[in-house]
Every structure is written in structure tokens, then in C-alpha cells.
Amino acid sequence: MRTTLLLSVVLASAAGQAGGAGQVSDWPHYGGGPEQIRYSPLTQITPANVTSLKVAWTYDTGDAF
């Protein structure tokens, strides 16, 4: 329950920040859509800026590998 709530808050926050003019930020189905292609048309991450990305958050589930 707690993990589901945390995930919901994170996803809602990301969805609120994701869209821009003309950009689709909705992810209505598991896998992105009924086809489950797991593709996002968002353009914030590009080959030019991918090397400057940093970890924004982590979550330790407590599971051992």
C-alpha cells in the first residue's frame, strides 16, 4: 500500500512535469498503450544531453539479489 502510494505520487508528479506544447504525456495503459510498445514520444532526453543525467531518486525494496 505504501509503495503503491509513493509510486502514484511520483508518476503523477512526472506526468505533471512531462507535457509541453504539442507533447503527449499520457501513459493510459501498462506499457504505454494497448500495444505495450513502451515508447515515449517525449523529447527531454537526447543523445546530446544524456551524459549529463544524474540520479534523481532511488528506492530500496529490501530485496536481496
Distance bins in CASP14 RR format, pairs under 12 A and 6 or more apart:
PFRMAT RR
TARGET T0000
AUTHOR 0000-0000-0000
RMODE 2
METHOD distances of the structure
MODEL  1
1 7 0 0 0 0 0 1 0 0 0 0 0
1 8 0 0 0 0 0 1 0 0 0 0 0
2 8 0 0 0 0 0 1 0 0 0 0 0
2 9 0 0 0 0 0 1 0 0 0 0 0
2 59 0 0 0 0 0 1 0 0 0 0 0
2 61 0 0 0 0 0 1 0 0 0 0 0
3 9 0 0 0 0 0 1 0 0 0 0 0
3 10 0 0 0 0 0 1 0 0 0 0 0
3 59 1 0 0 1 0 0 0 0 0 0 0
3 60 0 0 0 0 0 1 0 0 0 0 0
3 61 1 0 0 1 0 0 0 0 0 0 0
3 62 0 0 0 0 0 1 0 0 0 0 0
3 63 0 0 0 0 0 1 0 0 0 0 0
4 10 0 0 0 0 0 1 0 0 0 0 0
4 11 0 0 0 0 0 1 0 0 0 0 0
5 11 0 0 0 0 0 1 0 0 0 0 0
5 12 0 0 0 0 0 1 0 0 0 0 0
6 12 0 0 0 0 0 1 0 0 0 0 0
6 13 0 0 0 0 0 1 0 0 0 0 0
6 57 0 0 0 0 0 1 0 0 0 0 0
6 59 1 0 0 1 0 0 0 0 0 0 0
6 61 0 0 0 0 0 1 0 0 0 0 0
7 13 0 0 0 0 0 1 0 0 0 0 0
7 14 0 0 0 0 0 1 0 0 0 0 0
7 57 0 0 0 0 0 1 0 0 0 0 0
7 59 0 0 0 0 1 0 0 0 0 0 0
7 61 0 0 0 0 0 1 0 0 0 0 0
8 14 0 0 0 0 0 1 0 0 0 0 0
8 15 0 0 0 0 0 1 0 0 0 0 0
9 15 0 0 0 0 0 1 0 0 0 0 0
9 16 0 0 0 0 0 1 0 0 0 0 0
9 57 0 0 0 0 0 1 0 0 0 0 0
9 59 0 0 0 0 0 1 0 0 0 0 0
10 16 0 0 0 0 0 1 0 0 0 0 0
10 17 0 0 0 0 0 1 0 0 0 0 0
10 56 0 0 0 0 1 0 0 0 0 0 0
10 57 1 0 0 1 0 0 0 0 0 0 0
10 58 0 0 0 0 0 1 0 0 0 0 0
10 59 0 0 0 0 1 0 0 0 0 0 0
11 17 0 0 0 0 0 1 0 0 0 0 0
11 18 0 0 0 0 1 0 0 0 0 0 0
11 25 0 0 0 0 0 1 0 0 0 0 0
11 26 0 0 0 0 0 1 0 0 0 0 0
11 27 1 0 0 1 0 0 0 0 0 0 0
11 30 0 0 0 0 0 1 0 0 0 0 0
11 32 0 0 0 0 0 1 0 0 0 0 0
12 18 0 0 0 0 0 1 0 0 0 0 0
12 25 0 0 0 0 0 1 0 0 0 0 0
12 27 0 0 0 0 0 1 0 0 0 0 0
13 25 0 0 0 0 0 1 0 0 0 0 0
13 56 0 0 0 0 0 1 0 0 0 0 0
13 57 0 0 0 0 0 1 0 0 0 0 0
14 25 0 0 0 0 1 0 0 0 0 0 0
14 26 0 0 0 0 0 1 0 0 0 0 0
14 27 0 0 0 0 1 0 0 0 0 0 0
14 40 0 0 0 0 0 1 0 0 0 0 0
14 42 0 0 0 0 1 0 0 0 0 0 0
14 44 0 0 0 0 0 1 0 0 0 0 0
14 56 0 0 0 0 1 0 0 0 0 0 0
14 57 0 0 0 0 0 1 0 0 0 0 0
15 23 0 0 0 0 0 1 0 0 0 0 0
15 24 0 0 0 0 0 1 0 0 0 0 0
15 25 1 0 1 0 0 0 0 0 0 0 0
15 26 1 0 0 1 0 0 0 0 0 0 0
15 27 1 0 0 1 0 0 0 0 0 0 0
15 28 0 0 0 0 0 1 0 0 0 0 0
15 40 0 0 0 0 0 1 0 0 0 0 0
15 42 0 0 0 0 0 1 0 0 0 0 0
16 23 0 0 0 0 0 1 0 0 0 0 0
16 25 1 0 0 1 0 0 0 0 0 0 0
16 26 0 0 0 0 0 1 0 0 0 0 0
16 27 0 0 0 0 0 1 0 0 0 0 0
16 42 0 0 0 0 0 1 0 0 0 0 0
17 23 0 0 0 0 0 1 0 0 0 0 0
17 25 0 0 0 0 1 0 0 0 0 0 0
17 42 0 0 0 0 0 1 0 0 0 0 0
17 44 0 0 0 0 1 0 0 0 0 0 0
17 56 0 0 0 0 0 1 0 0 0 0 0
18 24 0 0 0 0 1 0 0 0 0 0 0
18 25 1 1 0 0 0 0 0 0 0 0 0
18 26 0 0 0 0 1 0 0 0 0 0 0
18 27 0 0 0 0 1 0 0 0 0 0 0
18 40 0 0 0 0 1 0 0 0 0 0 0
18 41 0 0 0 0 0 1 0 0 0 0 0
18 42 1 0 1 0 0 0 0 0 0 0 0
18 43 0 0 0 0 0 1 0 0 0 0 0
18 44 1 0 0 1 0 0 0 0 0 0 0
18 45 0 0 0 0 0 1 0 0 0 0 0
19 25 1 1 0 0 0 0 0 0 0 0 0
19 26 0 0 0 0 1 0 0 0 0 0 0
19 27 0 0 0 0 0 1 0 0 0 0 0
19 40 0 0 0 0 0 1 0 0 0 0 0
19 41 0 0 0 0 0 1 0 0 0 0 0
19 42 1 0 0 1 0 0 0 0 0 0 0
19 43 0 0 0 0 0 1 0 0 0 0 0
19 44 0 0 0 0 1 0 0 0 0 0 0
20 41 0 0 0 0 0 1 0 0 0 0 0
20 42 0 0 0 0 1 0 0 0 0 0 0
20 43 0 0 0 0 1 0 0 0 0 0 0
20 44 0 0 0 0 1 0 0 0 0 0 0
21 43 0 0 0 0 0 1 0 0 0 0 0
22 41 0 0 0 0 1 0 0 0 0 0 0
22 42 0 0 0 0 0 1 0 0 0 0 0
22 43 0 0 0 0 0 1 0 0 0 0 0
23 40 0 0 0 0 1 0 0 0 0 0 0
23 41 1 0 0 1 0 0 0 0 0 0 0
23 42 1 0 0 1 0 0 0 0 0 0 0
23 43 1 0 0 1 0 0 0 0 0 0 0
23 44 0 0 0 0 1 0 0 0 0 0 0
24 32 0 0 0 0 0 1 0 0 0 0 0
24 33 0 0 0 0 0 1 0 0 0 0 0
24 39 0 0 0 0 0 1 0 0 0 0 0
24 40 0 0 0 0 1 0 0 0 0 0 0
24 41 1 0 1 0 0 0 0 0 0 0 0
24 42 0 0 0 0 1 0 0 0 0 0 0
24 43 0 0 0 0 0 1 0 0 0 0 0
25 32 0 0 0 0 0 1 0 0 0 0 0
25 40 0 0 0 0 1 0 0 0 0 0 0
25 41 0 0 0 0 1 0 0 0 0 0 0
25 42 1 0 0 1 0 0 0 0 0 0 0
25 43 0 0 0 0 0 1 0 0 0 0 0
25 44 0 0 0 0 0 1 0 0 0 0 0
26 32 0 0 0 0 1 0 0 0 0 0 0
26 33 0 0 0 0 1 0 0 0 0 0 0
26 40 0 0 0 0 0 1 0 0 0 0 0
26 41 0 0 0 0 0 1 0 0 0 0 0
26 42 0 0 0 0 0 1 0 0 0 0 0
27 33 1 0 0 1 0 0 0 0 0 0 0
27 34 0 0 0 0 0 1 0 0 0 0 0
27 36 0 0 0 0 0 1 0 0 0 0 0
27 37 0 0 0 0 0 1 0 0 0 0 0
27 38 0 0 0 0 1 0 0 0 0 0 0
27 39 0 0 0 0 0 1 0 0 0 0 0
27 40 1 0 0 1 0 0 0 0 0 0 0
27 41 0 0 0 0 0 1 0 0 0 0 0
27 42 0 0 0 0 0 1 0 0 0 0 0
28 34 0 0 0 0 1 0 0 0 0 0 0
28 35 0 0 0 0 0 1 0 0 0 0 0
28 36 0 0 0 0 0 1 0 0 0 0 0
29 35 0 0 0 0 1 0 0 0 0 0 0
29 36 1 0 0 1 0 0 0 0 0 0 0
29 37 0 0 0 0 0 1 0 0 0 0 0
29 38 0 0 0 0 0 1 0 0 0 0 0
30 36 1 0 0 1 0 0 0 0 0 0 0
30 37 0 0 0 0 0 1 0 0 0 0 0
30 38 0 0 0 0 1 0 0 0 0 0 0
31 37 1 0 0 1 0 0 0 0 0 0 0
31 38 1 0 1 0 0 0 0 0 0 0 0
31 39 0 0 0 0 1 0 0 0 0 0 0
31 40 0 0 0 0 1 0 0 0 0 0 0
32 38 1 0 0 1 0 0 0 0 0 0 0
32 39 1 0 0 1 0 0 0 0 0 0 0
32 40 1 0 0 1 0 0 0 0 0 0 0
32 41 0 0 0 0 0 1 0 0 0 0 0
32 42 0 0 0 0 0 1 0 0 0 0 0
33 39 0 0 0 0 1 0 0 0 0 0 0
33 40 0 0 0 0 0 1 0 0 0 0 0
33 41 0 0 0 0 0 1 0 0 0 0 0
43 49 0 0 0 0 0 1 0 0 0 0 0
44 50 0 0 0 0 0 1 0 0 0 0 0
44 52 0 0 0 0 0 1 0 0 0 0 0
44 53 0 0 0 0 1 0 0 0 0 0 0
45 51 0 0 0 0 0 1 0 0 0 0 0
45 52 0 0 0 0 1 0 0 0 0 0 0
45 53 1 0 0 1 0 0 0 0 0 0 0
46 52 0 0 0 0 0 1 0 0 0 0 0
46 53 0 0 0 0 0 1 0 0 0 0 0
47 53 0 0 0 0 0 1 0 0 0 0 0
END
